[in-house]
Amino acid sequence: MNLIDKIKSGDFNFEDAVKLYDLDLFILGKEANKIREKKFGKKTYFNINRHINPTNICKDICKFCAFSANRKNPNPYTLSIKECVDIAKNAYKKGAKEVHIVSAHNPEVGYDYYMNIVKAIRKELPDIHIKAFTAAEVNFLSELGGKNYEEVLDDMIEAGVDSMPGGGAEIFDEEIRNKICKGKVSSKNWLKIHELWHKRGKKSNVTMLFGHIENRAHRIDHILRIRKLQEKTGGFNAFIPLVYQRENNYLQVKNFLTGVEILKTMAISRILLENIPNIKAYWVTTTLNLSLVAQSYGANDIDGTIQRESINSAAGAASRNGLDLNELVSLIKDSGYIPVERDSLYNEIKIY
């Protein structure tokens, strides 16, 4: 039995999964594309969304982060609740179906600040999808509010949160986490928070930050832990491999990923995570061109128009002002795929 067949049978071990990286890119791509086309044909999904980042003041110093206010970014800010609502209303007028709220861990504003942002947006825009608060933020809010995870998640649902983004996962290996994001939520608790969220009948995404100081085995460990939780809950909508952005942060990374390594990681993700419906080649970190190429290597989603993005653009990504809808549709078509606007839970809204 060859390696691909062994993986497909489900009767494989960790070392087998790591060996996938030794295979030729085109062998991996062919297998990943088979899975992708069986699920989605030539459809490539995107949504019309707006990112809102309420504050960049953070108690944590993650070495890969260029967003939080510190020596590398000496411009601290905290938006008022009204400012957050105004951003959401303006985005809604422009066609946004989702607001994606991710913030820094600001101990100065208090627990209610975070919940009140959601409540205020929900009151003004009852039918917009609110994707808010990573598991890292849930962990922070638990500490800030003196509440357990269950109470924080219930407060989020009561405030109007519809789904959770997948950020804060970084790499699950604790030795690596200790070097790049010490003090942040542990991998065990990140997974626990999403499991509790799924038990409430809610969906979430899951990310993996790669291309920094981790190695291939760390990535496989991360992916297999996700696979295991998905087998248990079925609550993940999408897996999003995030490519590390190199500017304005404290990680002294000398050797950056090649396009081949990024595409291999996309393809391996699709092969190992057949139980997660969608693989997103997030154009913000992968670059637009490579995200389009990745559609032939297992990815079926490219994220959305975003309108404005602050976190990755602070580290060098070309995403600050988002993407024009017509441009995004044209680029997907020119790549040989069918652009499909989706909602946040992957229901199809419009096929172009």
Stockholm file with secondary structure:
# STOCKHOLM 1.0

chainA/1-352         MNLIDKIKSGDFNFEDAVKLYDLDLFILGKEANKIREKKFGKKTYFNINRHINPTNICKDICKFCAFSANRKNPNPYTLSIKECVDIAKNAYKKGAKEVHIVSAHNPEVGYDYYMNIVKAIRKELPDIHIKAFTAAEVNFLSELGGKNYEEVLDDMIEAGVDSMPGGGAEIFDEEIRNKICKGKVSSKNWLKIHELWHKRGKKSNVTMLFGHIENRAHRIDHILRIRKLQEKTGGFNAFIPLVYQRENNYLQVKNFLTGVEILKTMAISRILLENIPNIKAYWVTTTLNLSLVAQSYGANDIDGTIQRESINSAAGAASRNGLDLNELVSLIKDSGYIPVERDSLYNEIKIY
#=GR chainA/1-352 SS CCHHHHHHHTCCCHHHHHHGGGSCHHHHHHHHHHHHHHHHTTEEEEECEEEECCBCCCSCCCTTCSSSSBTTBCCCCBCCHHHHHHHHHHHHHTTCCEEEECCCCCTTSCHHHHHHHHHHHHHHCTTSEEEECCHHHHHHHHHHHTCCHHHHHHHHHHHTCCBBCCTTCSCCCHHHHHHHSTTSCCHHHHHHHHHHHHHTTCCEEEEEEESSSCCHHHHHHHHHHHHHHHHHHCCEEEEEEEECCCSSSSCCCCSCCCHHHHHHHHHHHHHHTTTSSEEBCCHHHHCHHHHHHGGGTTCCEEEECCSCCCTTGGGTCSCTTCCCHHHHHHHHHHTTCEEEEECTTCCEEEEC
#=GC SS_cons         CCHHHHHHHTCCCHHHHHHGGGSCHHHHHHHHHHHHHHHHTTEEEEECEEEECCBCCCSCCCTTCSSSSBTTBCCCCBCCHHHHHHHHHHHHHTTCCEEEECCCCCTTSCHHHHHHHHHHHHHHCTTSEEEECCHHHHHHHHHHHTCCHHHHHHHHHHHTCCBBCCTTCSCCCHHHHHHHSTTSCCHHHHHHHHHHHHHTTCCEEEEEEESSSCCHHHHHHHHHHHHHHHHHHCCEEEEEEEECCCSSSSCCCCSCCCHHHHHHHHHHHHHHTTTSSEEBCCHHHHCHHHHHHGGGTTCCEEEECCSCCCTTGGGTCSCTTCCCHHHHHHHHHHTTCEEEEECTTCCEEEEC
//
